[in-house]
Amino acid sequence: MQPSDTTAKSRPRRARWRAAAILIVVAALGLAGFSWWQGRAVTQSAVRRQAPPVPVTVVEAATRDVPIFLDALGTVQAFNTVSVRSQVDGKLTSVPFQEGQEVHKGDTLAVIDPRPFQAALDQAVAKKAEDQAQLVAATKDLERAKQLAGRGFGTQQAVDQQQGRVDQLQATIDADQAAIESAQTQLSYATITAPIDGRVGFRQVDVGNVIHANDQSPLTVITQIRPIVAVFTLPQKNLGAVREAMLDGDVAVEAYDQDNGRKLADGKLLLVDNQIDQATSTIRLKARFSNDDDRLWPGEFVRVRTEVDTRKDVVTIPPPAVQRGPQGLYTWVVKPDSTAEMRPIEASTVDNVAIVGKGIAPGERVVLKGQSRLQPGTKVDARTEADASKVAQTPS
């Protein structure tokens, strides 16, 4: 019976040893797996640390003054426009100007046959000379009548009658002088001259035609385009800003072509209309440009930009550096250790510059190109646009 008892007692001990052995094996396998995983993580981390830096183009945030503009669509108008018409009737004998020519005040534009007007002037001059001769004779008769009346050989009535004759002739001579001046004026109208400096348009009447003072069509039209003006409208809400700018002095205005791609001229605001258009809630304004190079032309549509304010010493970056995410605006900043940082900012874009109100300090480098490959902490190879251009042009 004893051998059987010994065998029964050894069985639990063997089971315990077997369970312990299994636990030891499991623990060893787990330790080995953890060591392998940790080694792999270290290896991957080392690989990440050894990855080449991401090339990016950077620019420094700068402090500058930023002008604030109001944009509008305007129409160019001539500073002065004159329809040249005849003031007398007659046959057109000469039109010495060329269509499209620059003319100056006093230049001859057309000549009407002057002979009828010269004849009228000569007749008026002759009539005055005749009346002056009669006045001389009447004056002498008056002197004689006075002498006879003083000696008792004449009457006072005769003196008075002769005095009336002299006064009548004097008035006639004054009328003759007025007739002469009128004839001279009519003769001067036979030569049509430019009333202003400007550019002439198409010629509407040719030489040989008879023109009249009451003709509907003008001989030509002169437009003064140096200087020139542009009329444009702004919303009523901008009136206060414009008025404040005008109180500070001349308000600068810029004119661009209709596509807003090319600057045409610089000028200044001339006036604000004296009332608001209630139908459209807009206000009309007029700007003046010297137009020395004739880039502005009457009737042309232009983009007008009015400078109403200047923001002083603000931090600016290029608009492409500003990114938009779920949390708002941000930009990538390259830190001194050449790693990328995602920086939330407050910014507003004015023309081709972004004004940063918060988040960026002057001199910090922001990423202009290459943001798509960045993660926080990514090593970067930061280059300026000039450096990047040189690298791109260098042959491999």
Order of alpha helices (4+ residues) and beta strands (2+ residues): alpha-beta-beta-beta-beta-beta-alpha-alpha-beta-beta-beta-beta-alpha-beta-beta-beta-beta-beta-beta-beta-beta-beta-beta-beta-alpha
